[in-house]
Amino acid sequence: MMATYHTNPPRVDKTTPEEVPYALLITDEDEGYRRCLQETFEPKGYNTYLAGSGREAIEIAREVILHALIMDTNLPDISGLDTFCYIKREVRLILPCIFLSGETTKELMLKALSANAYTVISKPVNLEVILFAVERLIKKYYPGKGGPDQGLGVRGQGPAIFFPNP
């Protein structure tokens, strides 16, 4: 199964690094959930890539430059945590990740934070909360808006913020 679901083409009319849109990889087995997040982020200027499994996410991460991951912890083939760790190890050492989970436990929080995830947000996700989390992530990891390789935090840094389901 081919996994490149790039639905908002790169903007070729942008000429300076400050104007390049940020690219998000949204990984969730629920297509409706992926589309809802896509419809939330694209009007805000983000490019989105969609994957329905860990393997699809890995394939996309190998093919395109990404600025952040939004990933369900429970995927049909490989867990979200294992997928994130693989992408960090094999594709890009520093790539911030927001995990989504229907069952947010203390154990999951510890595993996610020990893997250097940015945060964990409980499902169902409040769209304002995830927008806020992505905006904070971008400001932290890309403060100069100089592109994907500038302004990255040191490995292991990052706020351990947690957004429980209200």
Contacts in CASP RR format, 6 or more apart in sequence:
PFRMAT RR
TARGET T0000
AUTHOR 0000-0000-0000
METHOD contacts of the structure
MODEL  1
MMATYHTNPPRVDKTTPEEVPYALLITDEDEGYRRCLQETFEPKGYNTYL
AGSGREAIEIAREVILHALIMDTNLPDISGLDTFCYIKREVRLILPCIFL
SGETTKELMLKALSANAYTVISKPVNLEVILFAVERLIKKYYPGKGGPDQ
GLGVRGQGPAIFFPNP
1 56 0 8 1.000
3 51 0 8 1.000
3 52 0 8 1.000
3 55 0 8 1.000
3 56 0 8 1.000
3 57 0 8 1.000
3 59 0 8 1.000
3 60 0 8 1.000
4 49 0 8 1.000
4 59 0 8 1.000
4 60 0 8 1.000
4 63 0 8 1.000
4 64 0 8 1.000
5 49 0 8 1.000
5 50 0 8 1.000
5 51 0 8 1.000
5 60 0 8 1.000
6 47 0 8 1.000
6 48 0 8 1.000
6 49 0 8 1.000
6 64 0 8 1.000
7 38 0 8 1.000
7 42 0 8 1.000
7 48 0 8 1.000
7 49 0 8 1.000
7 50 0 8 1.000
8 21 0 8 1.000
8 42 0 8 1.000
8 45 0 8 1.000
8 46 0 8 1.000
8 47 0 8 1.000
8 48 0 8 1.000
9 47 0 8 1.000
10 21 0 8 1.000
10 47 0 8 1.000
11 19 0 8 1.000
11 20 0 8 1.000
11 21 0 8 1.000
14 20 0 8 1.000
14 21 0 8 1.000
17 145 0 8 1.000
17 146 0 8 1.000
17 147 0 8 1.000
17 150 0 8 1.000
18 144 0 8 1.000
18 145 0 8 1.000
18 146 0 8 1.000
20 146 0 8 1.000
20 147 0 8 1.000
21 45 0 8 1.000
21 46 0 8 1.000
21 47 0 8 1.000
22 45 0 8 1.000
22 46 0 8 1.000
22 47 0 8 1.000
22 67 0 8 1.000
22 68 0 8 1.000
22 138 0 8 1.000
22 142 0 8 1.000
23 46 0 8 1.000
23 47 0 8 1.000
23 48 0 8 1.000
23 49 0 8 1.000
23 64 0 8 1.000
23 65 0 8 1.000
23 66 0 8 1.000
23 67 0 8 1.000
23 68 0 8 1.000
23 148 0 8 1.000
24 41 0 8 1.000
24 46 0 8 1.000
24 47 0 8 1.000
24 48 0 8 1.000
24 49 0 8 1.000
24 66 0 8 1.000
24 67 0 8 1.000
24 68 0 8 1.000
24 69 0 8 1.000
24 70 0 8 1.000
24 134 0 8 1.000
25 48 0 8 1.000
25 49 0 8 1.000
25 50 0 8 1.000
25 51 0 8 1.000
25 57 0 8 1.000
25 60 0 8 1.000
25 61 0 8 1.000
25 66 0 8 1.000
25 68 0 8 1.000
25 69 0 8 1.000
25 70 0 8 1.000
25 71 0 8 1.000
26 34 0 8 1.000
26 37 0 8 1.000
26 38 0 8 1.000
26 41 0 8 1.000
26 48 0 8 1.000
26 49 0 8 1.000
26 50 0 8 1.000
26 51 0 8 1.000
26 70 0 8 1.000
26 71 0 8 1.000
27 34 0 8 1.000
27 50 0 8 1.000
27 51 0 8 1.000
27 52 0 8 1.000
27 53 0 8 1.000
27 54 0 8 1.000
27 56 0 8 1.000
27 57 0 8 1.000
27 69 0 8 1.000
27 70 0 8 1.000
27 71 0 8 1.000
27 72 0 8 1.000
27 75 0 8 1.000
27 80 0 8 1.000
27 83 0 8 1.000
28 34 0 8 1.000
28 37 0 8 1.000
28 52 0 8 1.000
28 71 0 8 1.000
28 72 0 8 1.000
28 75 0 8 1.000
28 100 0 8 1.000
29 52 0 8 1.000
29 53 0 8 1.000
29 72 0 8 1.000
29 74 0 8 1.000
29 75 0 8 1.000
29 76 0 8 1.000
30 72 0 8 1.000
31 52 0 8 1.000
33 72 0 8 1.000
34 50 0 8 1.000
34 51 0 8 1.000
34 52 0 8 1.000
35 50 0 8 1.000
36 127 0 8 1.000
37 48 0 8 1.000
37 70 0 8 1.000
37 125 0 8 1.000
37 130 0 8 1.000
38 48 0 8 1.000
38 50 0 8 1.000
40 127 0 8 1.000
40 130 0 8 1.000
40 131 0 8 1.000
41 48 0 8 1.000
41 131 0 8 1.000
41 134 0 8 1.000
42 48 0 8 1.000
44 131 0 8 1.000
46 134 0 8 1.000
49 60 0 8 1.000
49 64 0 8 1.000
49 66 0 8 1.000
51 57 0 8 1.000
51 59 0 8 1.000
51 60 0 8 1.000
52 75 0 8 1.000
52 76 0 8 1.000
53 75 0 8 1.000
53 76 0 8 1.000
53 77 0 8 1.000
53 78 0 8 1.000
54 75 0 8 1.000
54 77 0 8 1.000
54 78 0 8 1.000
54 80 0 8 1.000
54 83 0 8 1.000
55 77 0 8 1.000
55 78 0 8 1.000
57 69 0 8 1.000
57 71 0 8 1.000
57 75 0 8 1.000
57 83 0 8 1.000
57 87 0 8 1.000
58 83 0 8 1.000
58 86 0 8 1.000
58 87 0 8 1.000
58 90 0 8 1.000
58 91 0 8 1.000
60 66 0 8 1.000
61 69 0 8 1.000
61 87 0 8 1.000
61 91 0 8 1.000
61 92 0 8 1.000
61 95 0 8 1.000
62 91 0 8 1.000
65 148 0 8 1.000
66 92 0 8 1.000
66 95 0 8 1.000
66 148 0 8 1.000
67 95 0 8 1.000
67 96 0 8 1.000
67 138 0 8 1.000
67 141 0 8 1.000
67 142 0 8 1.000
67 147 0 8 1.000
67 148 0 8 1.000
68 95 0 8 1.000
68 96 0 8 1.000
68 97 0 8 1.000
68 98 0 8 1.000
68 118 0 8 1.000
68 134 0 8 1.000
68 137 0 8 1.000
68 138 0 8 1.000
68 141 0 8 1.000
69 84 0 8 1.000
69 87 0 8 1.000
69 95 0 8 1.000
69 96 0 8 1.000
69 97 0 8 1.000
69 98 0 8 1.000
70 97 0 8 1.000
70 98 0 8 1.000
70 100 0 8 1.000
70 130 0 8 1.000
70 134 0 8 1.000
71 80 0 8 1.000
71 83 0 8 1.000
71 84 0 8 1.000
71 97 0 8 1.000
71 98 0 8 1.000
71 99 0 8 1.000
71 100 0 8 1.000
72 80 0 8 1.000
72 99 0 8 1.000
72 100 0 8 1.000
72 101 0 8 1.000
72 123 0 8 1.000
73 79 0 8 1.000
73 80 0 8 1.000
73 81 0 8 1.000
73 99 0 8 1.000
73 100 0 8 1.000
73 101 0 8 1.000
73 102 0 8 1.000
73 108 0 8 1.000
73 112 0 8 1.000
73 120 0 8 1.000
74 80 0 8 1.000
74 101 0 8 1.000
74 102 0 8 1.000
74 103 0 8 1.000
75 83 0 8 1.000
78 86 0 8 1.000
80 99 0 8 1.000
81 99 0 8 1.000
81 111 0 8 1.000
81 112 0 8 1.000
81 115 0 8 1.000
81 117 0 8 1.000
84 97 0 8 1.000
84 99 0 8 1.000
84 115 0 8 1.000
84 117 0 8 1.000
85 115 0 8 1.000
87 95 0 8 1.000
88 94 0 8 1.000
88 95 0 8 1.000
88 115 0 8 1.000
88 116 0 8 1.000
93 155 0 8 1.000
94 141 0 8 1.000
94 152 0 8 1.000
94 153 0 8 1.000
94 155 0 8 1.000
96 117 0 8 1.000
96 118 0 8 1.000
96 137 0 8 1.000
96 140 0 8 1.000
96 141 0 8 1.000
97 117 0 8 1.000
97 118 0 8 1.000
98 117 0 8 1.000
98 118 0 8 1.000
98 119 0 8 1.000
98 120 0 8 1.000
98 121 0 8 1.000
98 130 0 8 1.000
98 133 0 8 1.000
98 134 0 8 1.000
98 137 0 8 1.000
99 108 0 8 1.000
99 112 0 8 1.000
99 117 0 8 1.000
99 119 0 8 1.000
99 120 0 8 1.000
99 121 0 8 1.000
100 120 0 8 1.000
100 121 0 8 1.000
100 122 0 8 1.000
100 123 0 8 1.000
100 125 0 8 1.000
101 108 0 8 1.000
101 120 0 8 1.000
101 121 0 8 1.000
101 122 0 8 1.000
101 123 0 8 1.000
102 122 0 8 1.000
102 123 0 8 1.000
102 165 0 8 1.000
104 120 0 8 1.000
104 122 0 8 1.000
104 162 0 8 1.000
104 164 0 8 1.000
104 165 0 8 1.000
108 120 0 8 1.000
109 120 0 8 1.000
109 162 0 8 1.000
112 120 0 8 1.000
113 120 0 8 1.000
113 160 0 8 1.000
116 155 0 8 1.000
116 156 0 8 1.000
116 158 0 8 1.000
118 133 0 8 1.000
118 137 0 8 1.000
118 140 0 8 1.000
118 158 0 8 1.000
118 159 0 8 1.000
118 161 0 8 1.000
119 133 0 8 1.000
119 137 0 8 1.000
119 159 0 8 1.000
119 160 0 8 1.000
119 161 0 8 1.000
119 162 0 8 1.000
119 163 0 8 1.000
120 162 0 8 1.000
120 163 0 8 1.000
121 129 0 8 1.000
121 130 0 8 1.000
121 133 0 8 1.000
121 162 0 8 1.000
121 163 0 8 1.000
122 163 0 8 1.000
122 164 0 8 1.000
122 165 0 8 1.000
123 165 0 8 1.000
124 165 0 8 1.000
126 163 0 8 1.000
126 165 0 8 1.000
126 166 0 8 1.000
129 163 0 8 1.000
133 161 0 8 1.000
133 163 0 8 1.000
136 159 0 8 1.000
136 161 0 8 1.000
140 153 0 8 1.000
140 158 0 8 1.000
140 159 0 8 1.000
141 151 0 8 1.000
141 152 0 8 1.000
141 153 0 8 1.000
142 148 0 8 1.000
142 150 0 8 1.000
142 151 0 8 1.000
142 152 0 8 1.000
143 151 0 8 1.000
144 150 0 8 1.000
144 151 0 8 1.000
END
